[in-house]
Amino acid sequence: MEDSLEKKQRVNLLMDCYEELLTDKQQQYLSLYYQEDLSLSEIAEELNVTRNAVFDNLKRAVHSLENYEDKLHLLAKHQQRIDLIDRIENVQQQSNEELDDYLEMLRRI
């Protein structure tokens, strides 16, 4: 169950980064499944297609998102920035030199 939750979260993050690069149809399928939490059967009924068609379209759309991430790394860079921001916030009581190092790392991402 946790794996599917992690996948759902990843797909939603990828959609935040790359949704505009997808076709309208891909956006619709992903939105219905990952954001509105409809089942494959519910989507099939709503769009008047087979359940298998929904599955295939979702699989292709997620594959497209992963391909964009493999090439552009927007999500990875975003996660690096968030990590560095968290480290900066947690180091407030430490030396300014370490804080400067973190800020320089953030500038390079």
Biopython code that builds the backbone (N, CA, C, O; Angstrom):
import numpy as np
from Bio.PDB.StructureBuilder import StructureBuilder

atoms = [
    (1, "MET", "N", (0.832, -1.209, 0.000)),
    (1, "MET", "CA", (0.000, 0.000, 0.000)),
    (1, "MET", "C", (0.865, 1.258, 0.000)),
    (1, "MET", "O", (0.557, 2.230, -0.689)),
    (2, "GLU", "N", (1.940, 1.234, 0.769)),
    (2, "GLU", "CA", (2.790, 2.408, 0.848)),
    (2, "GLU", "C", (3.443, 2.701, -0.503)),
    (2, "GLU", "O", (3.612, 3.862, -0.877)),
    (3, "ASP", "N", (3.810, 1.639, -1.236)),
    (3, "ASP", "CA", (4.407, 1.829, -2.554)),
    (3, "ASP", "C", (3.457, 2.568, -3.491)),
    (3, "ASP", "O", (3.878, 3.461, -4.228)),
    (4, "SER", "N", (2.171, 2.195, -3.465)),
    (4, "SER", "CA", (1.216, 2.867, -4.337)),
    (4, "SER", "C", (1.014, 4.317, -3.906)),
    (4, "SER", "O", (0.799, 5.191, -4.746)),
    (5, "LEU", "N", (1.082, 4.572, -2.613)),
    (5, "LEU", "CA", (0.973, 5.945, -2.124)),
    (5, "LEU", "C", (2.189, 6.757, -2.563)),
    (5, "LEU", "O", (2.057, 7.911, -2.971)),
    (6, "GLU", "N", (3.370, 6.152, -2.479)),
    (6, "GLU", "CA", (4.580, 6.830, -2.929)),
    (6, "GLU", "C", (4.528, 7.094, -4.433)),
    (6, "GLU", "O", (4.939, 8.159, -4.894)),
    (7, "LYS", "N", (4.023, 6.127, -5.192)),
    (7, "LYS", "CA", (3.908, 6.316, -6.643)),
    (7, "LYS", "C", (2.922, 7.436, -6.950)),
    (7, "LYS", "O", (3.178, 8.274, -7.814)),
    (8, "LYS", "N", (1.804, 7.448, -6.248)),
    (8, "LYS", "CA", (0.798, 8.500, -6.460)),
    (8, "LYS", "C", (1.414, 9.873, -6.171)),
    (8, "LYS", "O", (1.212, 10.826, -6.923)),
    (9, "GLN", "N", (2.159, 9.956, -5.080)),
    (9, "GLN", "CA", (2.791, 11.219, -4.722)),
    (9, "GLN", "C", (3.813, 11.631, -5.784)),
    (9, "GLN", "O", (3.881, 12.799, -6.165)),
    (10, "ARG", "N", (4.602, 10.671, -6.258)),
    (10, "ARG", "CA", (5.598, 10.982, -7.290)),
    (10, "ARG", "C", (4.931, 11.455, -8.574)),
    (10, "ARG", "O", (5.363, 12.437, -9.176)),
    (11, "VAL", "N", (3.878, 10.756, -8.993)),
    (11, "VAL", "CA", (3.186, 11.147, -10.226)),
    (11, "VAL", "C", (2.604, 12.554, -10.074)),
    (11, "VAL", "O", (2.680, 13.356, -11.005)),
    (12, "ASN", "N", (2.031, 12.855, -8.928)),
    (12, "ASN", "CA", (1.485, 14.194, -8.716)),
    (12, "ASN", "C", (2.586, 15.254, -8.776)),
    (12, "ASN", "O", (2.376, 16.334, -9.329)),
    (13, "LEU", "N", (3.755, 14.952, -8.210)),
    (13, "LEU", "CA", (4.874, 15.899, -8.279)),
    (13, "LEU", "C", (5.367, 16.059, -9.721)),
    (13, "LEU", "O", (5.668, 17.167, -10.167)),
    (14, "LEU", "N", (5.444, 14.945, -10.434)),
    (14, "LEU", "CA", (5.841, 15.023, -11.840)),
    (14, "LEU", "C", (4.828, 15.821, -12.651)),
    (14, "LEU", "O", (5.200, 16.582, -13.544)),
    (15, "MET", "N", (3.559, 15.646, -12.339)),
    (15, "MET", "CA", (2.520, 16.426, -13.030)),
    (15, "MET", "C", (2.708, 17.915, -12.765)),
    (15, "MET", "O", (2.529, 18.732, -13.669)),
    (16, "ASP", "N", (3.063, 18.273, -11.548)),
    (16, "ASP", "CA", (3.314, 19.681, -11.235)),
    (16, "ASP", "C", (4.417, 20.250, -12.129)),
    (16, "ASP", "O", (4.360, 21.410, -12.539)),
    (17, "CYS", "N", (5.414, 19.428, -12.423)),
    (17, "CYS", "CA", (6.551, 19.882, -13.227)),
    (17, "CYS", "C", (6.279, 19.856, -14.730)),
    (17, "CYS", "O", (6.689, 20.768, -15.449)),
    (18, "TYR", "N", (5.589, 18.818, -15.208)),
    (18, "TYR", "CA", (5.546, 18.558, -16.642)),
    (18, "TYR", "C", (4.153, 18.483, -17.247)),
    (18, "TYR", "O", (4.029, 18.174, -18.432)),
    (19, "GLU", "N", (3.118, 18.749, -16.496)),
    (19, "GLU", "CA", (1.754, 18.587, -16.993)),
    (19, "GLU", "C", (1.517, 19.313, -18.312)),
    (19, "GLU", "O", (0.838, 18.792, -19.196)),
    (20, "GLU", "N", (2.064, 20.490, -18.443)),
    (20, "GLU", "CA", (1.833, 21.285, -19.655)),
    (20, "GLU", "C", (2.467, 20.660, -20.900)),
    (20, "GLU", "O", (2.126, 21.040, -22.020)),
    (21, "LEU", "N", (3.372, 19.718, -20.719)),
    (21, "LEU", "CA", (4.009, 19.056, -21.856)),
    (21, "LEU", "C", (3.216, 17.848, -22.344)),
    (21, "LEU", "O", (3.521, 17.283, -23.395)),
    (22, "LEU", "N", (2.204, 17.456, -21.586)),
    (22, "LEU", "CA", (1.371, 16.309, -21.936)),
    (22, "LEU", "C", (0.220, 16.734, -22.839)),
    (22, "LEU", "O", (-0.138, 17.910, -22.897)),
    (23, "THR", "N", (-0.349, 15.767, -23.536)),
    (23, "THR", "CA", (-1.540, 16.052, -24.339)),
    (23, "THR", "C", (-2.725, 16.282, -23.397)),
    (23, "THR", "O", (-2.673, 15.911, -22.225)),
    (24, "ASP", "N", (-3.767, 16.882, -23.905)),
    (24, "ASP", "CA", (-4.980, 17.087, -23.103)),
    (24, "ASP", "C", (-5.536, 15.754, -22.609)),
    (24, "ASP", "O", (-5.992, 15.643, -21.470)),
    (25, "LYS", "N", (-5.495, 14.764, -23.462)),
    (25, "LYS", "CA", (-6.003, 13.438, -23.104)),
    (25, "LYS", "C", (-5.179, 12.841, -21.947)),
    (25, "LYS", "O", (-5.741, 12.303, -20.993)),
    (26, "GLN", "N", (-3.862, 12.940, -22.041)),
    (26, "GLN", "CA", (-3.008, 12.426, -20.966)),
    (26, "GLN", "C", (-3.285, 13.172, -19.663)),
    (26, "GLN", "O", (-3.377, 12.559, -18.599)),
    (27, "GLN", "N", (-3.417, 14.476, -19.746)),
    (27, "GLN", "CA", (-3.709, 15.276, -18.555)),
    (27, "GLN", "C", (-5.022, 14.839, -17.923)),
    (27, "GLN", "O", (-5.124, 14.721, -16.702)),
    (28, "GLN", "N", (-6.026, 14.600, -18.761)),
    (28, "GLN", "CA", (-7.342, 14.203, -18.264)),
    (28, "GLN", "C", (-7.273, 12.872, -17.524)),
    (28, "GLN", "O", (-7.774, 12.754, -16.406)),
    (29, "TYR", "N", (-6.658, 11.878, -18.138)),
    (29, "TYR", "CA", (-6.554, 10.562, -17.509)),
    (29, "TYR", "C", (-5.791, 10.635, -16.188)),
    (29, "TYR", "O", (-6.229, 10.082, -15.179)),
    (30, "LEU", "N", (-4.649, 11.321, -16.201)),
    (30, "LEU", "CA", (-3.852, 11.430, -14.985)),
    (30, "LEU", "C", (-4.600, 12.171, -13.884)),
    (30, "LEU", "O", (-4.561, 11.775, -12.719)),
    (31, "SER", "N", (-5.270, 13.230, -14.255)),
    (31, "SER", "CA", (-6.026, 14.007, -13.280)),
    (31, "SER", "C", (-7.135, 13.177, -12.638)),
    (31, "SER", "O", (-7.305, 13.181, -11.418)),
    (32, "LEU", "N", (-7.880, 12.470, -13.472)),
    (32, "LEU", "CA", (-8.978, 11.656, -12.937)),
    (32, "LEU", "C", (-8.468, 10.559, -12.006)),
    (32, "LEU", "O", (-9.078, 10.282, -10.973)),
    (33, "TYR", "N", (-7.365, 9.946, -12.370)),
    (33, "TYR", "CA", (-6.870, 8.818, -11.586)),
    (33, "TYR", "C", (-6.060, 9.256, -10.368)),
    (33, "TYR", "O", (-6.297, 8.766, -9.264)),
    (34, "TYR", "N", (-5.109, 10.170, -10.554)),
    (34, "TYR", "CA", (-4.182, 10.521, -9.481)),
    (34, "TYR", "C", (-4.639, 11.691, -8.623)),
    (34, "TYR", "O", (-4.256, 11.779, -7.457)),
    (35, "GLN", "N", (-5.443, 12.586, -9.166)),
    (35, "GLN", "CA", (-5.874, 13.737, -8.378)),
    (35, "GLN", "C", (-7.297, 13.577, -7.863)),
    (35, "GLN", "O", (-7.582, 13.901, -6.710)),
    (36, "GLU", "N", (-8.188, 13.081, -8.709)),
    (36, "GLU", "CA", (-9.576, 12.899, -8.275)),
    (36, "GLU", "C", (-9.816, 11.520, -7.673)),
    (36, "GLU", "O", (-10.890, 11.247, -7.136)),
    (37, "ASP", "N", (-8.809, 10.652, -7.765)),
    (37, "ASP", "CA", (-8.830, 9.328, -7.135)),
    (37, "ASP", "C", (-9.961, 8.430, -7.637)),
    (37, "ASP", "O", (-10.522, 7.645, -6.873)),
    (38, "LEU", "N", (-10.292, 8.547, -8.921)),
    (38, "LEU", "CA", (-11.293, 7.657, -9.508)),
    (38, "LEU", "C", (-10.637, 6.325, -9.864)),
    (38, "LEU", "O", (-9.445, 6.276, -10.167)),
    (39, "SER", "N", (-11.412, 5.256, -9.828)),
    (39, "SER", "CA", (-10.905, 3.938, -10.203)),
    (39, "SER", "C", (-10.829, 3.836, -11.729)),
    (39, "SER", "O", (-11.380, 4.670, -12.448)),
    (40, "LEU", "N", (-10.139, 2.805, -12.206)),
    (40, "LEU", "CA", (-10.065, 2.584, -13.651)),
    (40, "LEU", "C", (-11.462, 2.408, -14.237)),
    (40, "LEU", "O", (-11.765, 2.936, -15.307)),
    (41, "SER", "N", (-12.310, 1.663, -13.531)),
    (41, "SER", "CA", (-13.678, 1.423, -14.002)),
    (41, "SER", "C", (-14.492, 2.716, -14.048)),
    (41, "SER", "O", (-15.252, 2.944, -14.989)),
    (42, "GLU", "N", (-14.331, 3.548, -13.041)),
    (42, "GLU", "CA", (-15.071, 4.821, -13.014)),
    (42, "GLU", "C", (-14.627, 5.733, -14.159)),
    (42, "GLU", "O", (-15.452, 6.399, -14.785)),
    (43, "ILE", "N", (-13.331, 5.756, -14.426)),
    (43, "ILE", "CA", (-12.826, 6.571, -15.528)),
    (43, "ILE", "C", (-13.330, 6.023, -16.857)),
    (43, "ILE", "O", (-13.744, 6.784, -17.732)),
    (44, "ALA", "N", (-13.293, 4.697, -17.007)),
    (44, "ALA", "CA", (-13.768, 4.059, -18.242)),
    (44, "ALA", "C", (-15.226, 4.414, -18.502)),
    (44, "ALA", "O", (-15.612, 4.726, -19.629)),
    (45, "GLU", "N", (-16.023, 4.363, -17.451)),
    (45, "GLU", "CA", (-17.442, 4.682, -17.598)),
    (45, "GLU", "C", (-17.631, 6.158, -17.966)),
    (45, "GLU", "O", (-18.428, 6.492, -18.842)),
    (46, "GLU", "N", (-16.889, 7.030, -17.286)),
    (46, "GLU", "CA", (-17.035, 8.464, -17.526)),
    (46, "GLU", "C", (-16.601, 8.847, -18.945)),
    (46, "GLU", "O", (-17.207, 9.720, -19.567)),
    (47, "LEU", "N", (-15.559, 8.197, -19.450)),
    (47, "LEU", "CA", (-15.018, 8.560, -20.762)),
    (47, "LEU", "C", (-15.520, 7.648, -21.880)),
    (47, "LEU", "O", (-15.153, 7.805, -23.045)),
    (48, "ASN", "N", (-16.356, 6.705, -21.501)),
    (48, "ASN", "CA", (-16.946, 5.773, -22.468)),
    (48, "ASN", "C", (-15.875, 4.999, -23.253)),
    (48, "ASN", "O", (-15.927, 4.899, -24.479)),
    (49, "VAL", "N", (-14.910, 4.460, -22.510)),
    (49, "VAL", "CA", (-13.851, 3.622, -23.073)),
    (49, "VAL", "C", (-13.730, 2.367, -22.219)),
    (49, "VAL", "O", (-14.386, 2.253, -21.183)),
    (50, "THR", "N", (-12.901, 1.433, -22.645)),
    (50, "THR", "CA", (-12.718, 0.221, -21.846)),
    (50, "THR", "C", (-11.770, 0.494, -20.682)),
    (50, "THR", "O", (-10.996, 1.451, -20.692)),
    (51, "ARG", "N", (-11.856, -0.364, -19.694)),
    (51, "ARG", "CA", (-10.973, -0.280, -18.531)),
    (51, "ARG", "C", (-9.522, -0.459, -18.979)),
    (51, "ARG", "O", (-8.617, 0.201, -18.468)),
    (52, "ASN", "N", (-9.317, -1.354, -19.933)),
    (52, "ASN", "CA", (-7.975, -1.591, -20.451)),
    (52, "ASN", "C", (-7.420, -0.346, -21.162)),
    (52, "ASN", "O", (-6.225, -0.061, -21.077)),
    (53, "ALA", "N", (-8.279, 0.378, -21.851)),
    (53, "ALA", "CA", (-7.855, 1.617, -22.513)),
    (53, "ALA", "C", (-7.393, 2.642, -21.477)),
    (53, "ALA", "O", (-6.409, 3.352, -21.685)),
    (54, "VAL", "N", (-8.112, 2.708, -20.367)),
    (54, "VAL", "CA", (-7.727, 3.620, -19.285)),
    (54, "VAL", "C", (-6.355, 3.226, -18.754)),
    (54, "VAL", "O", (-5.471, 4.070, -18.603)),
    (55, "PHE", "N", (-6.183, 1.930, -18.470)),
    (55, "PHE", "CA", (-4.917, 1.427, -17.948)),
    (55, "PHE", "C", (-3.769, 1.764, -18.901)),
    (55, "PHE", "O", (-2.731, 2.268, -18.470)),
    (56, "ASP", "N", (-3.953, 1.489, -20.188)),
    (56, "ASP", "CA", (-2.907, 1.740, -21.190)),
    (56, "ASP", "C", (-2.569, 3.231, -21.294)),
    (56, "ASP", "O", (-1.398, 3.604, -21.374)),
    (57, "ASN", "N", (-3.605, 4.080, -21.294)),
    (57, "ASN", "CA", (-3.361, 5.524, -21.380)),
    (57, "ASN", "C", (-2.641, 6.051, -20.146)),
    (57, "ASN", "O", (-1.758, 6.903, -20.258)),
    (58, "LEU", "N", (-3.010, 5.552, -18.974)),
    (58, "LEU", "CA", (-2.323, 5.963, -17.749)),
    (58, "LEU", "C", (-0.863, 5.528, -17.776)),
    (58, "LEU", "O", (0.032, 6.295, -17.421)),
    (59, "LYS", "N", (-0.639, 4.314, -18.194)),
    (59, "LYS", "CA", (0.726, 3.785, -18.244)),
    (59, "LYS", "C", (1.590, 4.619, -19.189)),
    (59, "LYS", "O", (2.721, 4.971, -18.850)),
    (60, "ARG", "N", (1.066, 4.934, -20.361)),
    (60, "ARG", "CA", (1.809, 5.748, -21.332)),
    (60, "ARG", "C", (2.051, 7.168, -20.805)),
    (60, "ARG", "O", (3.131, 7.728, -20.995)),
    (61, "ALA", "N", (1.054, 7.737, -20.152)),
    (61, "ALA", "CA", (1.194, 9.103, -19.632)),
    (61, "ALA", "C", (2.248, 9.162, -18.526)),
    (61, "ALA", "O", (3.065, 10.083, -18.492)),
    (62, "VAL", "N", (2.229, 8.185, -17.631)),
    (62, "VAL", "CA", (3.233, 8.148, -16.556)),
    (62, "VAL", "C", (4.619, 7.939, -17.165)),
    (62, "VAL", "O", (5.594, 8.543, -16.719)),
    (63, "HIS", "N", (4.703, 7.088, -18.178)),
    (63, "HIS", "CA", (5.971, 6.863, -18.861)),
    (63, "HIS", "C", (6.478, 8.177, -19.478)),
    (63, "HIS", "O", (7.673, 8.467, -19.419)),
    (64, "SER", "N", (5.591, 8.954, -20.055)),
    (64, "SER", "CA", (5.978, 10.257, -20.620)),
    (64, "SER", "C", (6.519, 11.181, -19.535)),
    (64, "SER", "O", (7.537, 11.846, -19.729)),
    (65, "LEU", "N", (5.835, 11.218, -18.393)),
    (65, "LEU", "CA", (6.307, 12.050, -17.276)),
    (65, "LEU", "C", (7.705, 11.626, -16.836)),
    (65, "LEU", "O", (8.580, 12.466, -16.628)),
    (66, "GLU", "N", (7.906, 10.322, -16.696)),
    (66, "GLU", "CA", (9.220, 9.817, -16.278)),
    (66, "GLU", "C", (10.294, 10.140, -17.316)),
    (66, "GLU", "O", (11.429, 10.451, -16.956)),
    (67, "ASN", "N", (9.943, 10.069, -18.598)),
    (67, "ASN", "CA", (10.899, 10.430, -19.655)),
    (67, "ASN", "C", (11.292, 11.900, -19.574)),
    (67, "ASN", "O", (12.464, 12.242, -19.731)),
    (68, "TYR", "N", (10.312, 12.771, -19.329)),
    (68, "TYR", "CA", (10.626, 14.192, -19.172)),
    (68, "TYR", "C", (11.558, 14.399, -17.981)),
    (68, "TYR", "O", (12.509, 15.177, -18.057)),
    (69, "GLU", "N", (11.283, 13.707, -16.895)),
    (69, "GLU", "CA", (12.138, 13.849, -15.709)),
    (69, "GLU", "C", (13.545, 13.324, -15.993)),
    (69, "GLU", "O", (14.523, 13.935, -15.563)),
    (70, "ASP", "N", (13.664, 12.219, -16.700)),
    (70, "ASP", "CA", (14.985, 11.670, -17.047)),
    (70, "ASP", "C", (15.806, 12.666, -17.854)),
    (70, "ASP", "O", (17.029, 12.720, -17.724)),
    (71, "LYS", "N", (15.131, 13.457, -18.691)),
    (71, "LYS", "CA", (15.834, 14.405, -19.550)),
    (71, "LYS", "C", (16.046, 15.775, -18.892)),
    (71, "LYS", "O", (17.089, 16.403, -19.078)),
    (72, "LEU", "N", (15.063, 16.226, -18.133)),
    (72, "LEU", "CA", (15.103, 17.607, -17.627)),
    (72, "LEU", "C", (15.444, 17.723, -16.141)),
    (72, "LEU", "O", (15.963, 18.754, -15.714)),
    (73, "HIS", "N", (15.170, 16.715, -15.366)),
    (73, "HIS", "CA", (15.517, 16.653, -13.935)),
    (73, "HIS", "C", (14.909, 17.777, -13.094)),
    (73, "HIS", "O", (15.487, 18.169, -12.080)),
    (74, "LEU", "N", (13.761, 18.295, -13.500)),
    (74, "LEU", "CA", (13.145, 19.393, -12.745)),
    (74, "LEU", "C", (12.727, 18.952, -11.347)),
    (74, "LEU", "O", (12.923, 19.695, -10.385)),
    (75, "LEU", "N", (12.159, 17.768, -11.216)),
    (75, "LEU", "CA", (11.728, 17.285, -9.909)),
    (75, "LEU", "C", (12.927, 17.027, -9.009)),
    (75, "LEU", "O", (12.903, 17.382, -7.830)),
    (76, "ALA", "N", (13.968, 16.419, -9.543)),
    (76, "ALA", "CA", (15.173, 16.143, -8.752)),
    (76, "ALA", "C", (15.789, 17.449, -8.248)),
    (76, "ALA", "O", (16.192, 17.543, -7.088)),
    (77, "LYS", "N", (15.859, 18.449, -9.120)),
    (77, "LYS", "CA", (16.419, 19.743, -8.723)),
    (77, "LYS", "C", (15.535, 20.413, -7.677)),
    (77, "LYS", "O", (16.038, 21.027, -6.736)),
    (78, "HIS", "N", (14.223, 20.297, -7.838)),
    (78, "HIS", "CA", (13.295, 20.858, -6.854)),
    (78, "HIS", "C", (13.521, 20.190, -5.490)),
    (78, "HIS", "O", (13.569, 20.869, -4.464)),
    (79, "GLN", "N", (13.658, 18.867, -5.485)),
    (79, "GLN", "CA", (13.858, 18.151, -4.235)),
    (79, "GLN", "C", (15.199, 18.513, -3.591)),
    (79, "GLN", "O", (15.302, 18.585, -2.366)),
    (80, "GLN", "N", (16.226, 18.740, -4.418)),
    (80, "GLN", "CA", (17.518, 19.186, -3.891)),
    (80, "GLN", "C", (17.394, 20.563, -3.233)),
    (80, "GLN", "O", (17.951, 20.806, -2.163)),
    (81, "ARG", "N", (16.657, 21.453, -3.891)),
    (81, "ARG", "CA", (16.457, 22.791, -3.316)),
    (81, "ARG", "C", (15.720, 22.710, -1.989)),
    (81, "ARG", "O", (16.103, 23.373, -1.026)),
    (82, "ILE", "N", (14.661, 21.899, -1.929)),
    (82, "ILE", "CA", (13.900, 21.747, -0.689)),
    (82, "ILE", "C", (14.783, 21.198, 0.422)),
    (82, "ILE", "O", (14.713, 21.654, 1.564)),
    (83, "ASP", "N", (15.624, 20.206, 0.081)),
    (83, "ASP", "CA", (16.537, 19.618, 1.058)),
    (83, "ASP", "C", (17.514, 20.659, 1.589)),
    (83, "ASP", "O", (17.760, 20.737, 2.793)),
    (84, "LEU", "N", (18.074, 21.465, 0.673)),
    (84, "LEU", "CA", (19.004, 22.503, 1.112)),
    (84, "LEU", "C", (18.318, 23.573, 1.950)),
    (84, "LEU", "O", (18.892, 24.051, 2.929)),
    (85, "ILE", "N", (17.124, 23.946, 1.587)),
    (85, "ILE", "CA", (16.377, 24.929, 2.382)),
    (85, "ILE", "C", (16.131, 24.382, 3.786)),
    (85, "ILE", "O", (16.277, 25.107, 4.770)),
    (86, "ASP", "N", (15.756, 23.102, 3.881)),
    (86, "ASP", "CA", (15.555, 22.480, 5.193)),
    (86, "ASP", "C", (16.844, 22.479, 6.006)),
    (86, "ASP", "O", (16.835, 22.756, 7.205)),
    (87, "ARG", "N", (17.965, 22.162, 5.330)),
    (87, "ARG", "CA", (19.249, 22.151, 6.038)),
    (87, "ARG", "C", (19.609, 23.549, 6.517)),
    (87, "ARG", "O", (20.121, 23.714, 7.624)),
    (88, "ILE", "N", (19.345, 24.554, 5.692)),
    (88, "ILE", "CA", (19.637, 25.942, 6.086)),
    (88, "ILE", "C", (18.798, 26.332, 7.301)),
    (88, "ILE", "O", (19.304, 26.937, 8.245)),
    (89, "GLU", "N", (17.517, 25.981, 7.268)),
    (89, "GLU", "CA", (16.644, 26.323, 8.390)),
    (89, "GLU", "C", (17.079, 25.624, 9.672)),
    (89, "GLU", "O", (16.933, 26.177, 10.762)),
    (90, "ASN", "N", (17.615, 24.404, 9.546)),
    (90, "ASN", "CA", (18.032, 23.647, 10.724)),
    (90, "ASN", "C", (19.410, 24.035, 11.243)),
    (90, "ASN", "O", (19.786, 23.626, 12.341)),
    (91, "VAL", "N", (20.161, 24.807, 10.489)),
    (91, "VAL", "CA", (21.527, 25.145, 10.871)),
    (91, "VAL", "C", (21.643, 26.567, 11.432)),
    (91, "VAL", "O", (22.749, 27.077, 11.614)),
    (92, "GLN", "N", (20.525, 27.190, 11.700)),
    (92, "GLN", "CA", (20.535, 28.589, 12.136)),
    (92, "GLN", "C", (21.463, 28.834, 13.322)),
    (92, "GLN", "O", (22.101, 29.883, 13.403)),
    (93, "GLN", "N", (21.542, 27.882, 14.231)),
    (93, "GLN", "CA", (22.377, 28.060, 15.406)),
    (93, "GLN", "C", (23.845, 27.721, 15.135)),
    (93, "GLN", "O", (24.697, 27.946, 15.994)),
    (94, "GLN", "N", (24.147, 27.184, 13.955)),
    (94, "GLN", "CA", (25.520, 26.814, 13.627)),
    (94, "GLN", "C", (26.246, 27.984, 12.952)),
    (94, "GLN", "O", (25.694, 29.075, 12.811)),
    (95, "SER", "N", (27.469, 27.738, 12.548)),
    (95, "SER", "CA", (28.320, 28.812, 12.028)),
    (95, "SER", "C", (27.784, 29.397, 10.717)),
    (95, "SER", "O", (27.121, 28.723, 9.929)),
    (96, "ASN", "N", (28.097, 30.661, 10.522)),
    (96, "ASN", "CA", (27.721, 31.338, 9.280)),
    (96, "ASN", "C", (28.434, 30.734, 8.085)),
    (96, "ASN", "O", (27.905, 30.742, 6.974)),
    (97, "GLU", "N", (29.647, 30.205, 8.310)),
    (97, "GLU", "CA", (30.409, 29.600, 7.215)),
    (97, "GLU", "C", (29.662, 28.404, 6.630)),
    (97, "GLU", "O", (29.597, 28.254, 5.409)),
    (98, "GLU", "N", (29.102, 27.560, 7.479)),
    (98, "GLU", "CA", (28.338, 26.406, 6.994)),
    (98, "GLU", "C", (27.081, 26.878, 6.267)),
    (98, "GLU", "O", (26.702, 26.305, 5.245)),
    (99, "LEU", "N", (26.444, 27.907, 6.784)),
    (99, "LEU", "CA", (25.261, 28.472, 6.141)),
    (99, "LEU", "C", (25.620, 29.021, 4.761)),
    (99, "LEU", "O", (24.868, 28.833, 3.805)),
    (100, "ASP", "N", (26.752, 29.692, 4.652)),
    (100, "ASP", "CA", (27.211, 30.206, 3.363)),
    (100, "ASP", "C", (27.465, 29.069, 2.375)),
    (100, "ASP", "O", (27.164, 29.193, 1.188)),
    (101, "ASP", "N", (28.020, 27.965, 2.868)),
    (101, "ASP", "CA", (28.247, 26.790, 2.004)),
    (101, "ASP", "C", (26.925, 26.270, 1.449)),
    (101, "ASP", "O", (26.827, 25.966, 0.260)),
    (102, "TYR", "N", (25.915, 26.168, 2.302)),
    (102, "TYR", "CA", (24.608, 25.688, 1.858)),
    (102, "TYR", "C", (23.989, 26.640, 0.844)),
    (102, "TYR", "O", (23.405, 26.206, -0.150)),
    (103, "LEU", "N", (24.118, 27.929, 1.095)),
    (103, "LEU", "CA", (23.567, 28.909, 0.157)),
    (103, "LEU", "C", (24.264, 28.819, -1.202)),
    (103, "LEU", "O", (23.616, 28.958, -2.240)),
    (104, "GLU", "N", (25.567, 28.589, -1.203)),
    (104, "GLU", "CA", (26.307, 28.440, -2.464)),
    (104, "GLU", "C", (25.855, 27.182, -3.201)),
    (104, "GLU", "O", (25.719, 27.198, -4.425)),
    (105, "MET", "N", (25.625, 26.103, -2.476)),
    (105, "MET", "CA", (25.127, 24.868, -3.091)),
    (105, "MET", "C", (23.756, 25.119, -3.725)),
    (105, "MET", "O", (23.484, 24.640, -4.826)),
    (106, "LEU", "N", (22.901, 25.862, -3.038)),
    (106, "LEU", "CA", (21.576, 26.172, -3.537)),
    (106, "LEU", "C", (21.661, 27.016, -4.812)),
    (106, "LEU", "O", (20.874, 26.820, -5.738)),
    (107, "ARG", "N", (22.597, 27.939, -4.862)),
    (107, "ARG", "CA", (22.752, 28.775, -6.053)),
    (107, "ARG", "C", (23.181, 27.943, -7.262)),
    (107, "ARG", "O", (22.807, 28.264, -8.390)),
    (108, "ARG", "N", (23.961, 26.876, -7.044)),
    (108, "ARG", "CA", (24.473, 26.061, -8.143)),
    (108, "ARG", "C", (23.432, 25.103, -8.716)),
    (108, "ARG", "O", (23.634, 24.574, -9.809)),
    (109, "ILE", "N", (22.341, 24.865, -8.022)),
    (109, "ILE", "CA", (21.313, 23.914, -8.511)),
    (109, "ILE", "C", (20.472, 24.560, -9.584)),
    (109, "ILE", "O", (19.561, 23.927, -10.117)),
]
sb = StructureBuilder()
sb.init_structure("model")
sb.init_model(0)
sb.init_chain("A")
sb.init_seg("    ")
for serial, (resi, resn, name, xyz) in enumerate(atoms, 1):
    if name == "N":
        sb.init_residue(resn, " ", resi, " ")
    sb.init_atom(name, np.array(xyz, "f"), 0.0, 1.0, " ", f" {name:<3s}", serial, name[0])
structure = sb.get_structure()
